[in-house]
């Protein structure tokens, strides 16, 4: 690459990255990386000016529309079952009958389904039904068309089922190009009875008009209206007649009266052909004078947080140390209407009463509790944090960094990127939070059936604040205001209710060990060795991790002519040390570490510039650096190697600047995507750094990253297997396959293993309890029987309680169980003075002698001071001189 082209690429790269940070929705595939260079000052200035020019030219930021577009629908066909089963027949694990205008299904297993041949035009369709169920699991709809005549997971839609014996309406939305030929219903995943009153096949098409976005200009609120139809539409906008041409857009302005501190400004559109459209925004007028009521501060309150509420009950202002940090704007609204509220004072609280609605606010030090009781659906409190965004979190869905936008396409490009009012089942714990340059504002709640709402910047109201709210009829929320980083908000939310009790283990410890051993000796193994997964595309090899696990479980050494390193998600190379191959292990690790050090950059970081770099603002991330850092420091711990220690510590230093766990699975997930596996390796690396140096700052970083992984763990449950399960990332494979709400427990298992390393040194949380919860969830998810019994599914579908391949070996789970039970899974390392000893049995050092608690008759090896390998035939307790 010539120097001129390099300079142009560097300038373009700097400009592009600045542009991407401000306009992330425009990003494209990154160009190959340039090697580290000293960029001349003039080049840097040129790049900055270019980026500024691009940003100025693109000042009109696109805005997400948070209002669902109305749909027009027509019924294509209806099954009422007044004349029998009307074509529906049982296909698998069920029987079907009819009577009394009902279709009656008797499920006999975990995979019942029935189908009905049809012949209708396809397109955007909905299958709705009224159903009464007493079985278990969610429902599924499969279909075929003339263009795609075979059933498959590419033609499936899910729908919820309540198994309470009451009548409910439920729907599955799907797209079937061509002519629809067959529909199949899977009515749950358990034996039981299901009755259907009616089924309707409905064709859907969107309303041609949409109020796409809003903005405030002076005292005006402007609404952009778009017409997506192929013909002009005449409409009335709040009584004013106008017309919008086909495919056109127009702005309609409404004046904000400015008579109240918070004002609802609405636009309503009516036509002769279509249902009406309405959108409301809430405008804060800080200049408007009104009467304020201060929420009383209990005696002893530190007083750095104060709350004032407008007497009309529309708005509350939250200040910390006299500075406005957030507003509740509004306290509550019902479908865009502000209720008429009157205040009454209570002990240390204020209550507002209105027609069918009550709001109570109470301040205690840094926590504001808000209780709303309403006889109709409402939204509140609408918390709007003020200031420049530093971090943001919606547990399970969003983990934002400085200046980032929610519901972006950086991590997922399908419609799943719209996360402002997500499926509640995707929320892992009750926590939303914004950290700004003014304060940290977090909200937690109790009822997980409430609908959380999350948007930054606030595209609901066309404002630049950061919005979070809850929707429901009975709402109890606690808002915390302080100056702490995001991790403290996470810990606070967990602490409000504590970690949930552990799930019931599915088996006894002995049964669990036997199940895993059967898997290792069964479907995974051939004469060539074991597969990482049971599927044939994973080659069978004599993996050391599997051989080590078998030895730990049975005390029997598998006869293998050679060993291949790895095989499991948690390394376990103890087999090398009981088969006379310790030198082989040491040589392999030395080569691995040397390769890592060659890749390390001058600043201590590691870089990634593959296809999943697209969209991220730099070519590194916490997860990219953490795994090699952990490997370096593990090697330094076992061997005392100074070069590996120095390289690992340089990585720890450069990783201090990261605040988001991301980028640990760039074999398929975007570099930018928040990732629990990054949390795992960051904890691992910083704990080892603390152990090797004694620096408390490394322990504090380990604590920080342990907390960062908590929002990836389900801390509530509504299904038998759910609690402590772990969705792996807040994004998608290749920006398409969503992982929201879809646990991948092997990732959680690595995170849990890292927590066991931290637990002896930190009591911020009961880390072992959290780790054991994750372990038990993994054991629940293992196949309990059948050909793959004992294997861990790659993912677990919560609503359907269904295990989904690939099917993974259980070695990492066994390593986790061993360490939680106080047993050794890999190497014990003892360090005293200038000596260190690594052994496959517990080892201590005292007075220049190593003491190994082994098993009489076992032959094994130890590594002394990182270089000397000693053969031992155990006497049970073996004492080894170190000089």
N, C-alpha and C positions, 0 to 999 in steps of 0.2 A: 504494500500500500504506500503510495507516494506521499510526501509530506503535505502538499497542498490539499490533496483529497482528505487526508487525515484531519487537517485543521477544519475543513468544511464540515466533515462528519461530526467532529467534536462540538463545533458551534451549533450545528443542527440538532445534535443530541441534547445539548443543554437547553436549547429553545424548546425542543419537543417535550422534554421532561417537565419544564415549567408549564408548558401548555397543557400537558396531560394532568398535571396536578390540579390545574384550575378547571379543565374541561375533560374529565375522565371518560365521558361517554363517546369521545371522538377517537379514542386510541386505536392503534393498529399494531400489527406484528412488529416487534422490535428488530432493529438492525443488529448485525453481529457486533460483539463488544470490541472496543478499542483497548489496547493495553494501557496501563497507567502511564500518564504523561504529565509533564509540567506544562500547563496551559498558559500561554502568554497573557498578560493582563488585558491587552487590547482585544484578544480573542474572547476572553470572558465577558468584557464589556459589550462586544458585538453580539454575543449570544444572548445576553440579558436584554439588550435593546430589541433584538429580533423577537424574543419571547414576549416582551411588553407590547410590541406592535401587533403581534398575532392576538394577544389577549384583548387589546383595545378594539380590534376589528370584530371580535366575537363577543361583544358585551351583552348581547341579548341571550341570556341563559335559558335553555329549555327547562320546562317545569313539569313535574309529574302531576297528573290529575288524580286526586285522591277520591273523587266521587265516582262511584260505579255508574257506568253508562247504562241507561235503561235498555231493556231488551224487549223486542216485539216477538210474540210467540203465537203459534197456531198448533192445535192438536192434530197430529198426523193420524194417530190411531189410539183407541182406548180399549183395554181389556177390563170388563166389569165382572166376569165370571158368573153372570146370571144364567148362562146357558152351558155350564160345564167348565172344563179346563181351558177351552178356547185356544187349543194348539200347544199349550205348554206341557212338556213331558220331562220326566226325571231322566237324568243322564248318569249321575254318579252319586253314590252314598246317600241316597234319599229316595223317598216315595212321594208321589204327588196325587192328590185327590181334590175334589171340589164339592161344595155344598153350601147352601144358604148364602149364595153370592160371594163366597170366599174361595180362594185357592189355598189349599192346605198342604204344607210341605213338612215331612217328617225326616229330619236329618239323622243319619246313622254314623257319621264320622266327622273328620276334620276337613273334608274337601267335598261338600255336597254342591251339586249344581244341576240346573234344569235349563232347557232352552226352548225356543219357539222359532220356526222358520217364518220369514217375512219377505216382503218385496215392496220396498218403498224408496223413493228418492232419498239419497243420503244428504250429507252436509253437516252443519252445526246442529246437534240434536241434544235433547235431554230426555232421559228415562226417569219418570217420577212414579212413586208408588206410595200407597198407604199400607203400612205393615205393622204387625204385632208379633214380637219375637220372644222366645224363651230358649235361647241356645247360647251362642257366644261368638265373639269376633266381629269384625266389620264385613261389609258386603263388597262384591265385585261384579262388574258388568263387562262381558266380553261380546264382541260382535265380529261379523265377517261382511264383506262386500263383494260385488262382482270384480272389483279391481284387486282385492286382497282376500281370497277365499279361504285362507287358513287361519285358524285361531293362533294367537300368540300374545306375548307380553307387550307387543307394540300396539295392540288393540284392546286395551283394558282401561277401565275407569273405576275408581273406588267410591263407595258411599258409606256413610255411617249407619250403624244399626244399634238401637237401644234394646237390650234384652231384659226389659222390666215387665213384660207382659201387657204393656199399654200401647195404644195406637199412636203411631208417629208417621209423619210424611218425610220421605227422604228422596234424594235425587242423585243421579250420576250424569255428568256433562261429558259429551264426547263429540268427536269429529269423524265422520265416516264418508270420505269422498266416494262418488259413484252411487251405486244402488245398494241399499242395505238388504242383506240376504238372511241374516240370522242374528238373534240376540240370545245371550246366555246370562243367567243370573246365578251368582254364587252367594247364597243367603247365610253367610257366617262361616265359622271355622270350628264348629263343635256340634255334638249331637243335641237334638232338641226339636221343638216345634216352632214353625214359622207360618203365619197366616197373612195373606195379601188380600186386601179389599178391592183395590183396583191398581192398574198400571197404565200410565199414559206415556206415549211417545210424542214429544213436543219438538217442533222445529223452532229454532231461535234465530233472530237476526238483530243486529244492533240498531238502536235509535239512530237516525241519520244525523242528528245534531248532538253536539257535545260542547259543554263549557270547559274548554281545554285547560285554561290557566287564568290566573288573576294576578294583578299587580296594583300597587298603590302609587299614585302620582299626585303629590300634594294632598288636596282634600278630596281627590277622586279615587274611586276604585274602578279599575278597568277589567272587564271580563272578555276574554277572547272566545268567540263562538265559531265553531267549524261545522261545515256541512259536507259530509262524506258521501252524500247520495249523488245520483246521476241527473238530478233535476233540481231546479230552484225551489226553495221552501219559503212560503209566506208565513210570518210569525208575528205574534204580539209579545213585546218585551215590556213587562209591567204595564200593559195596556197600550203601548206605542206600536203602531203597525210598521213593519219593515220586511224586507226580503233579502235572503242570502242566496247567492248563486251556487250552482252545482260545483262541488269541489273547492269552494271559496271559504275564506275566514274573514271575520270582521270583529272589531272591538266595540263593545258597548259600555259606556261609562255610567256610574252612579255616584252621586255626591254623598259624602259622609257628613252627617249633620253636625257632629262634634258637640252634641249637647250632653253626653255622658262620657265618663272615662273609658268605658268599653262599649262599642257599638256594633250591632249586627247589621251588616250591609248585604243585601240579597239581590239576586237577579233571577226572575222567573220568566221562562219562555213557554208560550202556548201556541199550538197550531191546531188546524182542523183535523189533521190526519193522525197525529201522534200524541202519546201521553206528554204531559207537561214536564219541563226540566227546571230544576232550581239549584242554585248554589249560594251558600252563605259564607262570608268571611267575617272574622271578628277583628275590628280595628281598635287598637289602643290609642287613646288621645292623652298623652302625658301632660299636655298643657291645660286640660280641662280641670277646673276647680270643682271639688265635691267635698262632701263630709266623709271623713275617714274614721273608722273604729279600730283601735289598736287591740289586737288579741292580747289578753293579759299574760304576763310572764310570771310563772310561779316563783315563790320565794326561793332563792338559791340559784335561779337560772343565770347562766353566765352572761346573758344579755347581748352576745354578738350577733344573734339573729332576731330580727323583729318582723312582724307581719301586721299590715294594715289592710282593712277590708272596706271597700266602698259601702256606704250605708244602703245603697240599692241592691247589694248582693251580687253585683255583676263581676267584680274584679277584686283581686287581692294582690298587694305588692309585697314581695319578700326582699328584705335587705339584710346584708351581713356587714357589720361594722359601718353602717350608714350608707352602704353602696347597694344600689338595686342589682340583684342577681337573678331574679326570676319573677314572673307574674303568674297568677292563676287567672287566666283570661280566656274564657270565663270560669267562674267557680263550677258552673254546671249549665248545660243547655239541653234542650229536647228538640231534636231535628232542626237545629239552627235558630230556635226561638229562646230568648232569654226569659226565664220565668220571673214573675213579680215576687220579690222576696222581701221580708221584713225581719229585722234582727231582734233577737232576745238574748240577754246575757245569762250565762250559767256559771257555775263554779269553774274558774280558770278556763273558760271556753266561751265561744260565741255560736249561737244557733240562728240560722235563717230559715224562716218558714214561708211557704207559698202554697198554691193550690195543688195538693197532691204531691208535694215535694218538700224535703227538709235537708238542710246542709249544716253540719256541725264541724267546727274547726277548734283544735286545741293545740297549743304550743308548749312543748317541754324541751328546754334547752335547744338543741339543734334539730329537733324533730317536730314536724307539723303533721298531726293526724287529721284526716278529712273523712267524714262519714256522710254518705248521701243515701237517702231513702226516697224512692220515687215510685209512683204507681204506673209509670210508663218508661220505656227505654230512654236513657239519657247518656250524656257523655260528661265526664268530669272526674276529678278536677283536671282541667286542661292546664298543665304545667308548661310554661314557656321560659326556658333558661336563656339568659341574656349574655352576650359576649362572644368572642371568637372561640370556635370549637377546638378543644385540645384532644378529647377522647369522647366516644359515645358507645353505649352498649344497650342492646335489646337481647337478653339472654336467649341463646339458641339461634339467633338470626343475624344480628349486626354486631360488629366489633370494630369501631371506627377510629381512625387516627386523625391527626391534626388537619382541620379544614375539609374532611371528607364528607361526602353526601350519602345519605341513606337511600336505600332502594336503587342503588347504582347497578350497572352491568359489569362492574369490574370482576366479580366473582361468579356471576351467573347471567346468561344472556337471554334465557327464556322468560316467559311471563312471571316465572318464580322470583324474578328480581324485585317485584313489587311486594315489599315487606312492611308497608306502613300500617296495615291491619291484618296481621298474619293469621293463618290457622292456629288456634290456641294450642293445638297438640304439638306444634313446633316450638313452643316456648318452654325452655328447659327448667327455668326457675322464675319466680315472680320478681323480676328486677329490670328496670329501665334507668338509664343514667346518662347525664351529660356533664362533662367536665369542661368548663370554659376558662378563659383567662381571668374571669372574675370569681368563679366559685365552682364547687362540685354540687350538683343537684341530682339526687337519686330518689326513685320511688319504688316501693314494694307493696304487695297486697296479699290477701289470704285466699280469696276465692279464685281458683284457676279457671273458672268458667267465664270470668270477665274477659272482655275483648281489649287487649292492649293496642294502643295507637302510638306510632313513633315516626317522626319526620324531622330531618335536618337537611338544609334549612327548612323552615316551616312553610311548605308548599300548600298546606291547607288554607293559610291566611295570607299567602303572598308576602310573608315577612321573613326577615333574616335571623329570627330567633330560632330556638330548637324546641320542638313540641313533643310532649308525651302525655297520654291521657288514658282513661279506662272507660269502657262502655258497659252498661248494664242497668239494673234497677236498684240493686242494693250494693253499694260500693263502699269499701273500707280500704283506705290507702294511707301509707305513712311516707312523708317526704322528708328527706334528710338534706340539710344544707351545711356544708363546711368547706374547708380548703384542702381536703385530702385528695390524693390521686384515685383513679378508678378502682384500683385493687382494694382500697379500703371500703368502697361502696359495696363491692362484691362480698367482702367478709362481713360487713354490716348486715346485708340482706340475709346471709346464711345465719348469722347470729341471732336475728330477730326470732327465729323459730327453731334454730338448731338443726343439725343434720338429721334427716329422717332415720327412724329405726331401721336396722338392717332387714332386707327381705328374708323370707324363709328359704334356707338352702334347699335345693332340690334333692340332695342326697347326703348321706353321712360322709365324713372325710374318707373312710375306707372305700365306700362305694364310688366316690368321686375318683380316687386314685385308680381303682380297677377299671372304671369306664375309660379313663384316659389311656391306661395301659393297653386295653383292648383295641383302642383306636390306633395306637402306635404299632401294635402287632398284627393289625387287621388290614383295613382298606388302604392305609397309607403305604404299606410296605410290600416290596418285591425283593427278589434276590439282589437287585442292584442297590437297594437302600430304601429310603423314605422320600415321599413327595412333600414339599411345603404345603401343598393342597392336594386333595384326593383326585381332582380332575386330571386327565391324562396329559394336558399341556404342561403340567409341572413335572419335570423329569425326576425320576427316582435316583437318589444319590446317597452315599454313606455319610449323611450329615452328622456333624459332631453334636449339634444341639439335641437331636433326637436320641443319639446313642447315649449322651450324658443323662438325659431324662430317664431312659430305660434303666440305666445303672442306678440312678438315685432311687428309683421306685422299687427295684428288685435286688440290689446288691450284686447283680450279674452283669458281667461285661460282654456286650455283643461282640461276636467274632467278626471283625472287619479288617480286610487287608490294607485299607487306606481310609482316611478321613477327609471329608470336605468341610471346611469351616462354615458355620452358620446353619440355616434351616428354619430357625424360629425367630419371632419378633423380639425376644429377649435373649441375648447370647448366653450360652452355657457350654463352655469348653472343658468341663471337668473330666471328660472321658480321656483327653490327652494325658492327664496326670495320673491315670490309673492303668494306662496301657503302655507306659514307657515312651510317650511321645511329647513330653514337655518341651523338648528342644524344638520340635516341629511347630508346636503352638507359638513358642517365642519367636522363631524365625518368621512365621507368617505375620504375627502382629508387628514385628519390627518393619517388615516390608510395607504393611498397610500404613503404619504411622509415617514412614518416610515419604510415601506417596501423598499423604495428607499435607505434610509440611511443604512439599513442593508446590501444592496448589494454593497454599495460604498467601494472601496478599501482604504487602508491606505494612499495612495498618492493622494486621491481625485478622482481617475478615476473610470470608470465602464468597465466591461470586457464582451467579447462575445466569446464563444467557441463552437458554433453550427456548422452545416454542411457548412455554407457559410464562415467559417473562412479560408478555403483552399486557399492557394496562398498568403495570406497577411502576412507581416513580423512580426506582433504582434497580440495579441488578444484584441486589442482595436482600436478605431478610433474616429475622431472628432464627427461623428454622433452618435456613441454609447454613448458618454458622454454628448452630448449637450441636448438631450431630457430630461433625468432625471434632469440635471442641471436647465433647464428652469422650470420644474415642481417644484423643490425645491424653486427656487427664486420667482416664482409666489405665492406660498403658504406663503413665508416669507413676501412678499409685502402686502398680504391681512391681515395676522395675526400678523406680527411682531415676529414670532417664531424665537428665537435666534439659536436653534439647526439647523433648516432648513436653516437659513441664513448662518451659519458657514459652513454647508455641501455644500451649493450651491457655496459659494465663494471658497472653496477648489477645487471644480470641475472647476471653472473658471481658477484658477491658473494652474492646471495640463493641461488644454486645450490650454494654451498659446503655447505649443510646437508644436501643429498641424499646418500644412500649407495647407492641402488639405481637402476640404469638402467631406467626404465619410462615408459609413457604417451606414446610417440611415434607411435602408430598408432591414435588414438582415432576414426578414421573407421569402425573395425570391431572393434578390440580393446579390452578394458577398460583404463581408466586405470591400474589397479593392476598390470597384467601386466608382468613383466620383459621388456625389449625391447632388442635389439641396436641398433636404429635410434637409440634414445636414447643409447647409448654413442657412436655415430658422431657425432651432432651435438654432444654434450658435448665430445668430443675436438676437433672442428672449432672450436667456440667458444673453448675455453680456449687452443688454440694461437694463434689470432688475437689473443686478449687478451694473451698473452705477447709476441707479435711487436710489438704496438702499444705496450706499456708497459714491456717488459723485466722484469716482475715474475716472479721465480722461483716464487712460490706458484701462479701460473696454469699454469706448466709442470708443476708437481707434480700439479695437478688434472687436467691433460690426460693425464698418465701414469696416474693413478688410473682415469680413465674408459676409457682404452685397455685396461687390464687387465680392466676389468669386462666387456668384450665378448668376451674369450677363451672363456668357458664356452659361448658360442653357436656355437663352431667345432668341427667334428669333427677331433680330433687323433689318430684311429686309423682303421683301415679293415678291413672284411671284405667289401666289394663293390668292383668296379672304379671306380665313381664314388661316392665317399663322403668321402675324405680332404679336409679343408679346406672341405667344404660347410657351410652355415650355417642351421640352424633359426632362425627370426627372433625368436620370442617363447617364453616358457615359459607357454603358456596357449592360448587358443582364440578364434577369431572369434565374437563374440556369445555367448561362454561355451559354444559347442556344437562348432564345427569345430576339432579339435585340431591344433596345429602341432608337438607333440612329435615329434622325430625326422623332421620333414618339411622339408628345406631350402628356403628362399626366397632364392636367391642374389643377387637385386637388393639385398636388405637388407644381406647380407654385403659386397656391392660398395661400398655407400656407407660402411660401416664401414672397409673396406680403404682407400678413398680418403682417409678422415680419418687413417688410420695413416701414410700417406705424408707428410702435413703434419707429423706429430709426429716422424718418423724422423730428420730432420736434427738434432734437439735432444736426443734421449733414446736411450740405449743399454741400457735395462733389458732389452730383448728386441730381436731382429732384426725390427723392425716391418715392414720391406720384404719380408722372407722370408714373414712371415705374410700380408701383403697379396697377394703374388704367388701364394701357395698358394690363397687365396680366388679370385683371378682365374683361375687355371688350372682350378679346379673349375667355375667359371662357364663357361669355354670348353668344358669337357667336357660340360656340361649343355646347351649350345646345340644346337638341331636341326642335325645334320650334313648333312642332305639333305632332299629332299621340298619341298612347297610353302612351308613355313615355315623353310627353311634359314637359319641365322644368327640366328634369334630366340632369346631366352632364355625358357624356360618359367617361369611364376610359381612353380611348385614342382616338386620332383623326388622321386619315390617310390624310396627307396633299395632296399628288398628286391626290387622288381620292375624297378629300373633304368628307370623310366618317366617321361617328361616330361609335365607336366600343365599345361594352359592356366590363365589367359590367357597369350598369347605376346607378349613384350615386346621393344621395340626395343633394339639392342645398344649404344646411344651411351654409356651410363655405363661399360660394359666397356671401350670404346675409350679413354675419358678415363682410366680407371685404368691401362690398358696404357701410354698415352703418358707419364704421370707416372712410372711405374715404370721406363720406358726412358729417362728423362731428357729427355723432350720436353715441349713446352708444349701444353696442351689448351685453355686459356681465355686469361686475361690474365696477363701478367707485370707485377708492380708493383715499382718501385724507389723507395726513400725515403732522402733525405739532407738533413739540416737541415730547412729550411722547405719543401722541394720534394718532390713525389712525382709519378711518371709511371706511367700504366697504358697498356699497349700489347699488341696481339695477337701480338707477337714478343718475344723476350728483350730486356730493357732494363736498363741500369745508369746510375747518375748519378755524375759526377766533375767537380769544379771548375765547378759550375754548368751543366754540359752533360749532356744525356741521349744515350746511345748505344744505338741500336736495331739488333739483328742481324736484318734482314728478308730479303726476297728481291727481287733487282733486278727492277724493272718493276711490282711490286705496289703498288697504291694502298691506303692504309690511314689510319686516324685514331688519335691518341693523346689521352688526357685528361691535362692538366697541372694539378696542384694542385686537382683535383676539379671544376674549372669550365671551364677553357679547353680547347677542342678544336682540335687542329691536324691539318690534312690533309698527308699525306706521299706522294710518289711515290718509291718506294724506289730507292736506288742500291746496295742490298746492305747496306752499313753506313751508317746514317743518324745524323748528329749534330745534335741539336736544342738551341738555346739556351733556357734556362729563365727568363731575366730579360726 
